[in-house]
Amino acid sequence: MEYEKICSEILDCDKDIRYVGIYDFGELYDKMRPGLQSHLSREETETSLSQAVYRWSTRKKTADKIGKPVYALAKYEKIYRVTVPIGGAGLILTSVELDADVNAVVEKIITIKNRYST
């Protein structure tokens, strides 16, 4: 999959997206909005993503009863964090500004992801 291209498209789709990373098969592809400072170091980001992969696997365990998870949203004091599955075991992790219309941002992310999914 063209993960670098997907990262660029997601980052460009909304001015309130701060960061987008795709983590798949132990590899991280990511982009940060120019001019912004990351809240996490690269190592912290990779750790957070590996933990997100684990959490996502636990969500899938109830899929036969409540349906497959589409996305997860967490609100922190400084950002929203949106997690969307991509590929076999990959995840898109996006950080979004708090004043954003986060539901609209999520829909944009999913639309872009779906263009690349088979």
mmCIF file of the C-alpha atoms, coordinates in Angstrom:
data_MODEL
# 
_entry.id   MODEL 
# 
loop_
_atom_site.group_PDB 
_atom_site.id 
_atom_site.type_symbol 
_atom_site.label_atom_id 
_atom_site.label_alt_id 
_atom_site.label_comp_id 
_atom_site.label_asym_id 
_atom_site.label_entity_id 
_atom_site.label_seq_id 
_atom_site.pdbx_PDB_ins_code 
_atom_site.Cartn_x 
_atom_site.Cartn_y 
_atom_site.Cartn_z 
_atom_site.occupancy 
_atom_site.B_iso_or_equiv 
_atom_site.pdbx_formal_charge 
_atom_site.auth_seq_id 
_atom_site.auth_comp_id 
_atom_site.auth_asym_id 
_atom_site.auth_atom_id 
_atom_site.pdbx_PDB_model_num 
ATOM 1   C CA . MET A 1 1   ? 0.000   0.000   0.000  1.00 0.00 ? 1   MET A CA 1 
ATOM 2   C CA . GLU A 1 2   ? 1.144   3.558   -0.644 1.00 0.00 ? 2   GLU A CA 1 
ATOM 3   C CA . TYR A 1 3   ? 1.372   4.609   2.994  1.00 0.00 ? 3   TYR A CA 1 
ATOM 4   C CA . GLU A 1 4   ? 3.428   7.776   2.443  1.00 0.00 ? 4   GLU A CA 1 
ATOM 5   C CA . LYS A 1 5   ? 0.918   8.996   -0.140 1.00 0.00 ? 5   LYS A CA 1 
ATOM 6   C CA . ILE A 1 6   ? -1.980  8.194   2.188  1.00 0.00 ? 6   ILE A CA 1 
ATOM 7   C CA . CYS A 1 7   ? -0.286  10.141  5.012  1.00 0.00 ? 7   CYS A CA 1 
ATOM 8   C CA . SER A 1 8   ? 0.115   13.166  2.733  1.00 0.00 ? 8   SER A CA 1 
ATOM 9   C CA . GLU A 1 9   ? -3.498  13.051  1.558  1.00 0.00 ? 9   GLU A CA 1 
ATOM 10  C CA . ILE A 1 10  ? -4.839  12.772  5.086  1.00 0.00 ? 10  ILE A CA 1 
ATOM 11  C CA . LEU A 1 11  ? -2.650  15.608  6.358  1.00 0.00 ? 11  LEU A CA 1 
ATOM 12  C CA . ASP A 1 12  ? -3.744  17.793  3.435  1.00 0.00 ? 12  ASP A CA 1 
ATOM 13  C CA . CYS A 1 13  ? -7.461  17.048  3.791  1.00 0.00 ? 13  CYS A CA 1 
ATOM 14  C CA . ASP A 1 14  ? -8.009  19.245  6.866  1.00 0.00 ? 14  ASP A CA 1 
ATOM 15  C CA . LYS A 1 15  ? -6.042  22.120  8.413  1.00 0.00 ? 15  LYS A CA 1 
ATOM 16  C CA . ASP A 1 16  ? -6.830  20.859  11.936 1.00 0.00 ? 16  ASP A CA 1 
ATOM 17  C CA . ILE A 1 17  ? -4.919  17.608  11.469 1.00 0.00 ? 17  ILE A CA 1 
ATOM 18  C CA . ARG A 1 18  ? -1.576  17.946  13.258 1.00 0.00 ? 18  ARG A CA 1 
ATOM 19  C CA . TYR A 1 19  ? -0.046  14.544  12.618 1.00 0.00 ? 19  TYR A CA 1 
ATOM 20  C CA . VAL A 1 20  ? -0.782  11.354  10.736 1.00 0.00 ? 20  VAL A CA 1 
ATOM 21  C CA . GLY A 1 21  ? 1.058   8.072   11.068 1.00 0.00 ? 21  GLY A CA 1 
ATOM 22  C CA . ILE A 1 22  ? 0.461   4.643   9.617  1.00 0.00 ? 22  ILE A CA 1 
ATOM 23  C CA . TYR A 1 23  ? 1.892   1.713   11.518 1.00 0.00 ? 23  TYR A CA 1 
ATOM 24  C CA . ASP A 1 24  ? 1.932   -1.651  9.782  1.00 0.00 ? 24  ASP A CA 1 
ATOM 25  C CA . PHE A 1 25  ? 4.186   -4.700  10.054 1.00 0.00 ? 25  PHE A CA 1 
ATOM 26  C CA . GLY A 1 26  ? 6.417   -2.872  12.546 1.00 0.00 ? 26  GLY A CA 1 
ATOM 27  C CA . GLU A 1 27  ? 7.038   0.058   10.175 1.00 0.00 ? 27  GLU A CA 1 
ATOM 28  C CA . LEU A 1 28  ? 5.968   3.645   10.817 1.00 0.00 ? 28  LEU A CA 1 
ATOM 29  C CA . TYR A 1 29  ? 5.170   6.047   7.987  1.00 0.00 ? 29  TYR A CA 1 
ATOM 30  C CA . ASP A 1 30  ? 4.258   9.509   9.219  1.00 0.00 ? 30  ASP A CA 1 
ATOM 31  C CA . LYS A 1 31  ? 3.943   13.211  8.508  1.00 0.00 ? 31  LYS A CA 1 
ATOM 32  C CA . MET A 1 32  ? 3.680   16.209  10.811 1.00 0.00 ? 32  MET A CA 1 
ATOM 33  C CA . ARG A 1 33  ? 2.095   19.497  9.794  1.00 0.00 ? 33  ARG A CA 1 
ATOM 34  C CA . PRO A 1 34  ? 4.947   21.902  9.021  1.00 0.00 ? 34  PRO A CA 1 
ATOM 35  C CA . GLY A 1 35  ? 5.560   24.492  11.706 1.00 0.00 ? 35  GLY A CA 1 
ATOM 36  C CA . LEU A 1 36  ? 4.094   22.419  14.538 1.00 0.00 ? 36  LEU A CA 1 
ATOM 37  C CA . GLN A 1 37  ? 5.965   20.743  17.371 1.00 0.00 ? 37  GLN A CA 1 
ATOM 38  C CA . SER A 1 38  ? 5.148   17.121  18.166 1.00 0.00 ? 38  SER A CA 1 
ATOM 39  C CA . HIS A 1 39  ? 3.885   16.393  21.662 1.00 0.00 ? 39  HIS A CA 1 
ATOM 40  C CA . LEU A 1 40  ? 5.660   12.998  21.621 1.00 0.00 ? 40  LEU A CA 1 
ATOM 41  C CA . SER A 1 41  ? 9.147   11.905  20.641 1.00 0.00 ? 41  SER A CA 1 
ATOM 42  C CA . ARG A 1 42  ? 9.553   9.416   17.791 1.00 0.00 ? 42  ARG A CA 1 
ATOM 43  C CA . GLU A 1 43  ? 10.136  6.614   20.310 1.00 0.00 ? 43  GLU A CA 1 
ATOM 44  C CA . GLU A 1 44  ? 7.042   7.593   22.316 1.00 0.00 ? 44  GLU A CA 1 
ATOM 45  C CA . THR A 1 45  ? 4.991   7.681   19.113 1.00 0.00 ? 45  THR A CA 1 
ATOM 46  C CA . GLU A 1 46  ? 6.142   4.184   18.112 1.00 0.00 ? 46  GLU A CA 1 
ATOM 47  C CA . THR A 1 47  ? 5.380   2.852   21.598 1.00 0.00 ? 47  THR A CA 1 
ATOM 48  C CA . SER A 1 48  ? 1.954   4.468   21.537 1.00 0.00 ? 48  SER A CA 1 
ATOM 49  C CA . LEU A 1 49  ? 1.222   2.948   18.137 1.00 0.00 ? 49  LEU A CA 1 
ATOM 50  C CA . SER A 1 50  ? 2.272   -0.538  19.184 1.00 0.00 ? 50  SER A CA 1 
ATOM 51  C CA . GLN A 1 51  ? -0.052  -0.215  22.185 1.00 0.00 ? 51  GLN A CA 1 
ATOM 52  C CA . ALA A 1 52  ? -2.830  0.983   19.866 1.00 0.00 ? 52  ALA A CA 1 
ATOM 53  C CA . VAL A 1 53  ? -2.348  -2.123  17.699 1.00 0.00 ? 53  VAL A CA 1 
ATOM 54  C CA . TYR A 1 54  ? -2.845  -4.280  20.799 1.00 0.00 ? 54  TYR A CA 1 
ATOM 55  C CA . ARG A 1 55  ? -5.961  -2.340  21.852 1.00 0.00 ? 55  ARG A CA 1 
ATOM 56  C CA . TRP A 1 56  ? -7.331  -2.664  18.332 1.00 0.00 ? 56  TRP A CA 1 
ATOM 57  C CA . SER A 1 57  ? -6.872  -6.439  18.421 1.00 0.00 ? 57  SER A CA 1 
ATOM 58  C CA . THR A 1 58  ? -8.965  -6.593  21.599 1.00 0.00 ? 58  THR A CA 1 
ATOM 59  C CA . ARG A 1 59  ? -11.741 -4.561  19.933 1.00 0.00 ? 59  ARG A CA 1 
ATOM 60  C CA . LYS A 1 60  ? -11.905 -7.078  17.090 1.00 0.00 ? 60  LYS A CA 1 
ATOM 61  C CA . LYS A 1 61  ? -12.693 -9.897  19.540 1.00 0.00 ? 61  LYS A CA 1 
ATOM 62  C CA . THR A 1 62  ? -16.308 -8.732  19.866 1.00 0.00 ? 62  THR A CA 1 
ATOM 63  C CA . ALA A 1 63  ? -16.796 -8.043  16.145 1.00 0.00 ? 63  ALA A CA 1 
ATOM 64  C CA . ASP A 1 64  ? -19.053 -11.069 15.665 1.00 0.00 ? 64  ASP A CA 1 
ATOM 65  C CA . LYS A 1 65  ? -21.457 -9.646  18.246 1.00 0.00 ? 65  LYS A CA 1 
ATOM 66  C CA . ILE A 1 66  ? -21.384 -5.874  17.715 1.00 0.00 ? 66  ILE A CA 1 
ATOM 67  C CA . GLY A 1 67  ? -19.727 -5.508  14.307 1.00 0.00 ? 67  GLY A CA 1 
ATOM 68  C CA . LYS A 1 68  ? -16.228 -4.652  13.162 1.00 0.00 ? 68  LYS A CA 1 
ATOM 69  C CA . PRO A 1 69  ? -14.716 -1.533  14.728 1.00 0.00 ? 69  PRO A CA 1 
ATOM 70  C CA . VAL A 1 70  ? -14.589 1.377   12.282 1.00 0.00 ? 70  VAL A CA 1 
ATOM 71  C CA . TYR A 1 71  ? -12.536 3.879   14.284 1.00 0.00 ? 71  TYR A CA 1 
ATOM 72  C CA . ALA A 1 72  ? -11.633 4.827   17.830 1.00 0.00 ? 72  ALA A CA 1 
ATOM 73  C CA . LEU A 1 73  ? -11.607 8.373   19.173 1.00 0.00 ? 73  LEU A CA 1 
ATOM 74  C CA . ALA A 1 74  ? -9.923  9.618   22.326 1.00 0.00 ? 74  ALA A CA 1 
ATOM 75  C CA . LYS A 1 75  ? -9.947  13.159  23.631 1.00 0.00 ? 75  LYS A CA 1 
ATOM 76  C CA . TYR A 1 76  ? -6.901  14.316  25.567 1.00 0.00 ? 76  TYR A CA 1 
ATOM 77  C CA . GLU A 1 77  ? -6.251  17.690  27.182 1.00 0.00 ? 77  GLU A CA 1 
ATOM 78  C CA . LYS A 1 78  ? -4.250  18.862  24.153 1.00 0.00 ? 78  LYS A CA 1 
ATOM 79  C CA . ILE A 1 79  ? -5.548  16.874  21.158 1.00 0.00 ? 79  ILE A CA 1 
ATOM 80  C CA . TYR A 1 80  ? -8.013  14.379  19.768 1.00 0.00 ? 80  TYR A CA 1 
ATOM 81  C CA . ARG A 1 81  ? -6.512  11.101  18.666 1.00 0.00 ? 81  ARG A CA 1 
ATOM 82  C CA . VAL A 1 82  ? -8.287  9.119   15.943 1.00 0.00 ? 82  VAL A CA 1 
ATOM 83  C CA . THR A 1 83  ? -7.337  5.513   15.186 1.00 0.00 ? 83  THR A CA 1 
ATOM 84  C CA . VAL A 1 84  ? -8.560  3.804   11.996 1.00 0.00 ? 84  VAL A CA 1 
ATOM 85  C CA . PRO A 1 85  ? -7.649  0.311   10.766 1.00 0.00 ? 85  PRO A CA 1 
ATOM 86  C CA . ILE A 1 86  ? -5.975  -0.100  7.374  1.00 0.00 ? 86  ILE A CA 1 
ATOM 87  C CA . GLY A 1 87  ? -4.733  -3.186  5.587  1.00 0.00 ? 87  GLY A CA 1 
ATOM 88  C CA . GLY A 1 88  ? -4.420  -6.464  7.465  1.00 0.00 ? 88  GLY A CA 1 
ATOM 89  C CA . ALA A 1 89  ? -3.150  -5.305  10.851 1.00 0.00 ? 89  ALA A CA 1 
ATOM 90  C CA . GLY A 1 90  ? -2.229  -1.681  10.148 1.00 0.00 ? 90  GLY A CA 1 
ATOM 91  C CA . LEU A 1 91  ? -3.528  1.417   11.873 1.00 0.00 ? 91  LEU A CA 1 
ATOM 92  C CA . ILE A 1 92  ? -3.795  5.049   10.886 1.00 0.00 ? 92  ILE A CA 1 
ATOM 93  C CA . LEU A 1 93  ? -3.213  7.270   13.903 1.00 0.00 ? 93  LEU A CA 1 
ATOM 94  C CA . THR A 1 94  ? -4.149  10.923  13.539 1.00 0.00 ? 94  THR A CA 1 
ATOM 95  C CA . SER A 1 95  ? -3.793  13.806  15.987 1.00 0.00 ? 95  SER A CA 1 
ATOM 96  C CA . VAL A 1 96  ? -6.367  16.568  15.581 1.00 0.00 ? 96  VAL A CA 1 
ATOM 97  C CA . GLU A 1 97  ? -6.697  20.014  17.163 1.00 0.00 ? 97  GLU A CA 1 
ATOM 98  C CA . LEU A 1 98  ? -9.321  20.305  19.910 1.00 0.00 ? 98  LEU A CA 1 
ATOM 99  C CA . ASP A 1 99  ? -11.304 23.038  18.159 1.00 0.00 ? 99  ASP A CA 1 
ATOM 100 C CA . ALA A 1 100 ? -11.822 20.853  15.060 1.00 0.00 ? 100 ALA A CA 1 
ATOM 101 C CA . ASP A 1 101 ? -15.073 19.302  13.921 1.00 0.00 ? 101 ASP A CA 1 
ATOM 102 C CA . VAL A 1 102 ? -13.600 15.909  14.742 1.00 0.00 ? 102 VAL A CA 1 
ATOM 103 C CA . ASN A 1 103 ? -16.499 13.928  13.253 1.00 0.00 ? 103 ASN A CA 1 
ATOM 104 C CA . ALA A 1 104 ? -16.019 15.643  9.896  1.00 0.00 ? 104 ALA A CA 1 
ATOM 105 C CA . VAL A 1 105 ? -12.280 14.958  10.093 1.00 0.00 ? 105 VAL A CA 1 
ATOM 106 C CA . VAL A 1 106 ? -12.939 11.277  10.821 1.00 0.00 ? 106 VAL A CA 1 
ATOM 107 C CA . GLU A 1 107 ? -15.188 11.009  7.752  1.00 0.00 ? 107 GLU A CA 1 
ATOM 108 C CA . LYS A 1 108 ? -12.452 12.545  5.574  1.00 0.00 ? 108 LYS A CA 1 
ATOM 109 C CA . ILE A 1 109 ? -9.874  10.093  6.925  1.00 0.00 ? 109 ILE A CA 1 
ATOM 110 C CA . ILE A 1 110 ? -12.138 7.111   6.290  1.00 0.00 ? 110 ILE A CA 1 
ATOM 111 C CA . THR A 1 111 ? -12.942 8.311   2.764  1.00 0.00 ? 111 THR A CA 1 
ATOM 112 C CA . ILE A 1 112 ? -9.236  8.561   1.926  1.00 0.00 ? 112 ILE A CA 1 
ATOM 113 C CA . LYS A 1 113 ? -8.487  5.176   3.516  1.00 0.00 ? 113 LYS A CA 1 
ATOM 114 C CA . ASN A 1 114 ? -11.301 3.542   1.540  1.00 0.00 ? 114 ASN A CA 1 
ATOM 115 C CA . ARG A 1 115 ? -9.824  4.758   -1.751 1.00 0.00 ? 115 ARG A CA 1 
ATOM 116 C CA . TYR A 1 116 ? -6.735  2.667   -1.026 1.00 0.00 ? 116 TYR A CA 1 
ATOM 117 C CA . SER A 1 117 ? -8.366  -0.370  0.580  1.00 0.00 ? 117 SER A CA 1 
ATOM 118 C CA . THR A 1 118 ? -9.162  -3.484  -1.381 1.00 0.00 ? 118 THR A CA 1 
# 
